[in-house]
Amino acid sequence: MLPLASLGRRIVVLGPSNAGKSTLAAAISRKLGIPAVHLDQFRHLPNTDWQPRPDPEFAALHDAAIEGESWVMEGNYSRLFPQRFARATGAILISSHQWLRFGRYLKRTLINHSDRAGHLEGARDSIKWEMIDWILVKTRNSQARYGRLIRESGLPFVECHTARELNALYALWGLPVPR
């Protein structure tokens, strides 16, 4: 695996829902002293149960954030990939088994973790059938598509496809282990 420094100071973190993108981005942010940008916080309105922000407003927040000198930005929103990849200096793709991701989703919705990385300000998560379908069906093979896009970007990148590989990455890069 590549050293963290080889990814530069504008890093995109991609992967399916509940794979650990927010937690990894927060750990890298602390390690490098750069801002962590959680795209779900731009996409959704605070103090709601994940109500989407209007598309133009979301795109404007995204585009302003990528202009920053340094950041670690987690989240997918593939229609905004072109401008994000144009500014990025490195990429990370993480994924894990869909049932592990589903378990994480249940945990975060049944136990209020308002201190977790990427949490929407003032929101309390609730179980949504649309999200269950998203995790178990619609994004089941998304890591293959994201991997292809990252490889085509020409950016230096790291891929972790299991929880074991992700834990090894935390250790290799000296990142604080998630609790």
N, C-alpha and C positions, 0 to 999 in steps of 0.2 A: 504494500500500500504506500501511496505517496505521503511524504511529510505534509503536515498542515500548512507550513509556510509556502509550499509549492502552489497552493490554491490562490494566493494573493490576498487582497483585502476587500474584494467584492465577490462574495461566495453565494451561490444559489444552492438551496437544499430542496430537493424534489422527492416525491414518493407518495404512495397512497395514503388515504386518511388513517390516522392513528398509528402510523409507522414509527413515530418518534421524531418527526422533523422539528417541531417547536422546541423540544427538550435539547436536541443536538444544537440547534441554532443558539439557544440561550447559553449553553456551555461554551461554544466557540466564541460567542460575544464576550463572555467574561474572560476567557483565556487571552484573546487578542486585544481586548479593550476597544471593540468596535460595536456599533449599534446592531441589535437584533431587530429585524423587521418581520413581523408576523402578518402575512397577507390576509388571513382570516379577519384580523382586527380592522383592516382597511375595507374588506368586502362587506362586513356586517356592521350594523348600527349598534353602538353600545347601549346597555340597559334594555336589551331585547332578548328574545329567545332565538337569536341568530337570524334576525330579519335582514335581508340583503339591502345594501346601500344601492342607490341608483348607479347603473353601469358607468356613466360619464364621470361621476364623482369618484368611484372606485378607481377607474383608470387614471384620473388626475392624481390621486394620492400615490398610486403605484409609480407613475412616471416621475413625480417629484422625489420619491424615495430613492429611485435608482440613480438619480443625479448626484447623490451623496458621494463623497470621496471614498468612504469605506462602509461596508455593511455585510451582514450575513442575513440573507432573505430566504425565509422558508414559506413554502406554499406553491401551489401549482398554477391554476388559472392560465391554461395553455394559450389562450388568445393573446396574452401579454408576454409570452415567451420571447418573441423576436427582440423587443426593445430591452428586456431584462438580460438576455444572453449577450446582446451587443455591448452591454456595460460590464458584465461579469468577468471576473478573472479566474474563476474556478467553479467547479460544481461537485455536488455530492448527491448520490441517489441512494436512498434507503428504502427498504421494504421488509416485510416479514409476512408470515403466513396469515391469511385472512381471518382465521379463528382467533389468533393472538390479537390482531387489530380489533376484532369485534369485542373481545374481552376487555380491552383497554377502553373502548367506547362505552361499554356498560359501566365500567368502574368510574369513568369521568362523569357520566350522567347520573349515576345513583349516589355518588359521594361528591358533594360540592367541593371542588378543588380550586377555589378562586385564586390560589397562589401558583397554579401550574402555569408553565410557560405557554404563551399564546392564548390564555383565557380572555374571553371577551368581557371588557369592563362592565360591571353591573349586571351581568347575565347569570342566569342559572340554567344549566343545560337540562334538556329533557329528552327522553327517548323518542325518536322519530322513525317511523317505518321507512321514510325516504332515505334516511341515513343508514339504516340497517341494510337496505337494498344496495345502497352506494358501496358500502364496505364489502358485503358478501358477494355481490353480483357485478355491478357496473365497473368497479375499479380492480377487479380480481387480477387482470393482466396488464394493468397500467404501467407497471415498472418496465415492461419490455418496450413500450412506446417511449417512455421517458428516457430509458437507456439509449435508445436509438437517437433521440433528439440531442442528448448530451454528447454522444460520440460524434455526431455530425457537426456539432458546434465548434469542434476543434479546441475546446477548453480542456485544461488539465482536470481530471475528475477521479473520484473515488466511488466505488459501489459497495454497498453492504446489503446482502439479501437475506440474512438471518439475524436473529437477536444475538447469537454468538459472535458473528462478524462485527456487528455494531458495538458490542461490549469490547471486542478487541481493538476497535478504532478508538474508543474512549481511552483505553489503556495506552495505546501507542502514542496518542497525541497529548497525554497527560491532562485529560479533561475530567472535571468532577463527575463522578458516577451518579446517574439519576437515582433518586430515591423512590 
